[in-house]
Amino acid sequence: MHAAVLRYFVAVARAGSIRKASEELHVASSAVSRQIQKIEDELGTPLFERLPNGLRLTRAGEIALRHARDTLHQFDIMRGELGDLKGKKTGRVHVACLDSLSVQFLPERAMTFHRLHPAIDLRIRNDNYSQIFGFVADGDVDVGITFDLARPEDIRRVAGVPMPLMAMVARGHPLAKQKSVTLQECAQFNLLLQLDNEVMSSMISIELAALDRTGRTLVATNNQMMLKPLILAGIGVAFFTPIGLLNELREGSVVALPIAGSRLQELEISVMVPRNRPLTGATQAFVDFIAAELVAYSKDIHAVLNR
């Protein structure tokens, strides 16, 4: 089948670079380059502009990319139907999600899902919420799990749960005994902030600016796992949803405080799929599973926060 050459083409279009695509595909750059040249020769037109800083699709390339994505998607549906004939779900599901979901929630659910559907292969990537919408809309991933903010019309919400952004502190922190906090109170202490998180950084910055307070940022990182030990050490205040800290909240080593008077309390996390693209059998199985698990996990979080 011609799926391999199309996957190479889609990977290069997504990465904007032969080298980056080859790293993603685990294939030699020369092999990827040959396949791109082969498809351009066959179509009789350049599909990429060769620029000093990478590759950019030509108009012909954009048309070819739509065809390639549609063809690969239909190919995956066909493979799933062949698996159904054998009585099992097969295929690959590409997922994009928030970083916090990969701390505890998704690793545990991936193991359970694998036991239920051992022939389905998961590919999971982390990114910020707006990028995830783009990946789903463009067909780069099959499922997005992200904040339900400014959702594009071509993306459908399957299930969602309330997941407010809260102030996270160690149990020995001066704020830990309060029922709630204001951003002004948080700004009296060192702040532990996430980079590349538009929801948190923009909302926190805007609301602190309105209070004429900026707070002292002690550490800023794009890795939630790095901030967790700093929270536990009691050296600052972080802003997270509870979803990546359930174990710590359950054992009491971390305290989650509602942020009074803030829009951050209104956030939701949802499972998203393309509105107009049929799902493969493997993707539908994962969507059904993860939507139910997200709702159940939300109930666990609510029980811990309200005990």
N, C-alpha and C positions, 0 to 999 in steps of 0.2 A: 504494500500500500504506500501511498505518497505522504503519509502522515509525518514522517521524519523530516523531510525537507521543509514542510510547512511549519513544523514546530521550530526549526532553526530560524526560519524567516520571522516568525512571531516573536521569538526570543530576542533577536537582533533589533526588531522594531521597538520592543519594550525597553531594552537596555540602551539603545542608541549607540551601541559599540559592539564590534565583533569580539573584542577581548572579554568584555563583561558578559556577553551572551555565552561565550565558550565556557567561562567559569561557572555560570549558572547551569549549563547543560552537561558539564564535565566532559567536554569534547575539545579536541585540539582546535585552536583558532584557525589553523590552515584548513581543517575540514569544514568548519562553519563558513569560512570565506568562499571555499569552492562551491558549496551548496547555494550560497547567495548568488554567486556568479552564474551558476547553472540555471537558476530560476529566472534571472534577468535575461540570459541568452534565450531561453525558451519563450519568454514573453516578448522579447525584442524591444525592451525599454528599461532604462534604469529605474530601480525601485527606491534607491537612496541617493541623496546628495552627500558626497564625501566632503566633510568640513574639517577644519583643523582640530576641532574639539570633539569630533565624533560623526555619527551618521544621522541624517534627518530624512524622513520619508518624502518622496516626491508625490505629486498628485496621483500618479499611477500606483505608487507604493501604497497610498491610503486605500485605493480601490482594491488592490491585491490583498491588503491586510484584512479588510472586511470579509473577503472571500475565504481567506485562510482560517480566520477565527470561526466562521460559520461551518466550514468543512470539518475542522477539527472537533467542533462541538457535536456535529452530526455523527462523526466517526466514534466519539465517546458514547453517544446514545446507542449506536449500533453494537458496540462492544458490550454495553450493559445488557442489551436485549439478548445477546448470545449467552451471557452469563446467566440470565433468567432461565434460558432453556435448560441449563444444567442445574437449576434449582438453587443458585446462590447469587448474591449481589457482587458484582465486580466493577472495577474501574478506579479512577483517581479523582479526588476532590481537592481543589485548591481553595484555601481559606485565608482570608486576611482579617486580622483582629487587633484590638488594642493590646499594648504591652502588658497591662495588668491581668488580662485573661490568660496569659501564658505562664503566670507565676504558679498557680495552683489549679484553677478551674479546668483549663484545656488539657494539661498533661494527664490529669486523672480521668477526664472524659474520653480522651483519645485511647487510653488503655481499655476502658470498658467497651468503647465502640469497636475496637479491634477484635475483642473477644466475640462480639456479636456478628461482625462482618470481616473476617480475616482476609478476604480477597479484595477489600477496598483499601486503597493507598491514600493517605492524607498528606497534603503539602501545606504547611501552615507558615505564614509570614506575619510579622508585626509591623504596624505603621500607625500614623496619626489618623484621626477620624476622617478628615476630608480626602486624604489619599485613598482610604479604603473605599469610599464612594466611587472614586474614579476607577479603581481596579475592577469593581463589580460592574459598573456601567460599560467599561471598555472590553469586558470579557477576559481580563487577565486573571481573575479569580472567579470561582463559582458562588462563594458565600462570603459575606462580610459580617462581622460582629463588631459593632461600634456604637458610639453615641448617636442617638436619633435626633440630629440637629440639621435643619435645612436640607432635608432629604430630597434628592432630585426626583422628578416625576417618573423617570424610567427605572426606578428602584422600588421594589416592593418589600414592605416589612412583614415578616412572617410571625414574629413574636417579640415582645419587649417587656422589660421590667424596670421599675424605678431603681436608679442607682446613683444617689446624690454624691457629689464631691464633698468630702468632709475633712475636717482638720484632724490629722493623726498625730498623736503624741504618746510618749512612753507613760506607763502608769505612775511613774514618780515625777512627771513633769508638773510644774505649777498650775497648768491649765486642766490637768486630768480630772480634778474633782468637780469641775463645772458641768452643768447639764448641756450647755451650748456656749459658743464663743462668737465674737464678732471678728471680722478681719482686722479691725483696729487693735483688738487685744492680741491677735496672732502676730501682728507686726511689731509688737514689743519684744519679740523673741527672734532668734535666728530662724531663717526660713530655709527649708530644703525643697527645692523646686525641680520640676521635670522640664527638660528641654524637649523640643519637637512635640510638645503637647499643646496644640492651639487652644483647646477648650480651657484647660487649666490656666495656661500662661496669660491668655488674653483676658479672661474673666477676672482672674486675680489682679492683674495689672490695672485693668480698668477700674475695678472697684476700690483698690487701694489708692489709685490716683484721685478718685472722687473724694476720698477721705484725707487727701493731701499727705498720705503716708506711703512709703515705698517698702519699708522693712529691710533688714540686712539679709541678703542671700548668702548663706554660709556655703552651701554646695548646690550646684545645678548640674544635672546629668540627664541623659536620655535613657537611663537604665534604672527601672524601679528597684531591681534587686540590690543595687548599690545603696539606695536610700534606706532600705529596710533596716540594716544594722545601725544606721545613724539615728533613725527614729527610736529604736530600742535602747540606744545609749542615752537618750534623753537630751540630746544637744540641740534639738530644733523642732520646728513644726512643719509637717509635710501636708500636702493636699492630695488625697486619693479617694477613689471610690472604695468601698469595703471589699470589693470582689477579689483583690489580690492579697488581702491581709486577714482572711477569715480565721485561719488557725491562730494567729496572734491575738485577734479579738476574742476568740473563744477562750483561750487560756488566760486572757487578761493582761498580757504583757504590753499590748497596745490599746489605747482608748480612742474611739472615734467620736468626734464632737460635731454635732450639727452647726452649721455656720448661719447664725441668725441674720435674717433680713437679706440673704444673698440669693441670687438666681441659681447659684450652684446646687441648690437643693432640688431643683426641678429636672435634673438630667435623667435620661433613660438610656439603657443599653439594649440594642435590638439586633435580631438576626435578620440580615438583608439578602435578597436575591434579585436578579434582573427581573423586571416586570414582563418583558416581552420575549424572553428566551426560555424555551422549555428546559426543564432540569433533567439531567441524566438520572437513571435509577439509583446510582451510587450517591449522587448529590441529594436527591430527595430523601434517601434513607438517613443521610447525615443531618440534613435540615430538620427532619422530624425528631431525630434523637436529641440534637443539641438544643432545639427550642424547648423541649420538655425539661431537659437538664438545667437550662438557664432559669426557668421558672422555679424549679425545685430548689436550686442554689440560692435564688433570691429569697425564698421563704426561710432558708437556714440563716441567711444573713439577718433578715428582719427579726428572727427569734433571738439571735445573739445580741443584737443592738437594743432590744427592748426587754431583756431579762432584768 
